[in-house]
Amino acid sequence: MAGKIYGMIQALIERRTNGNAKLAPVEKIKLIMKGVDPEIYNSESADDPIIINRLQNIARSLKIEW
């Protein structure tokens, strides 16, 4: 299923910013610092299990439930 990473990134940013678009760039930078560049993924990107695992670990560390 292509696009799972993109969906996870969007959900993570949405939950961290509570829909405030002005905070989205800050969250994107935080993801880059944790090893995931949100700019290289889109809805047609292939799903990489390593990146999916990394996003799940980031969400757990931020206490975000999927």
N, C-alpha and C positions, 0 to 999 in steps of 0.2 A: 504494500500500500504506500504509494508515494505521497509525500506531504505531511507525514506524521510529525516530523521534526519541526516543520514550519508551524503546524497547529499547536504543538507544545510550547514553542517559543512565544507565539502570540498569546496563548492562555497565561503563560507565566508573566509576561509583561502586563497584560490586562489585570491580573490579580494583584500584582505589586503596585500598580499605579492607580487602581480603583477607577479606571476609565479616564484619568487625567492625562491628556495627550502631551502636555508640557513636561511630564515626568518620564515619558517613554524613552527619550534619548539617554537619560541617566541610567535607566534599567538596561538598555542595550549595551552601554559601556561596561556595566557590572558583569553582564554575560560574557562580553569579550574578555574581560579580565579573568573570568573563570574558565576560559578555553572554548567558548562557543560564540562564533561570529554570526549574529542574526541576519546580517546583510547578504550572506552567501546562500541562504536557504529560501526557497519559495515553495509554492504549492505543488510544484512538479519535481522537486528535488528527491533523489533516491534516499531511502531511509537507511541510516548507518546505525547499527546496534550500539556502537561505542558512544556515539553522540546522544542517542536516546537514553542510555544508561547515565551519561554525564548530566543530562537535563533532569532526570529523575533524582539524582543525588543533590543537585542544586536545589530542586524543589523541596526535598526532605530537609536540607540544611536551613531553608527559609521557612520551614513549617507550613508548606503549602500542600494541601490535599488535592489529588487529581480527581 
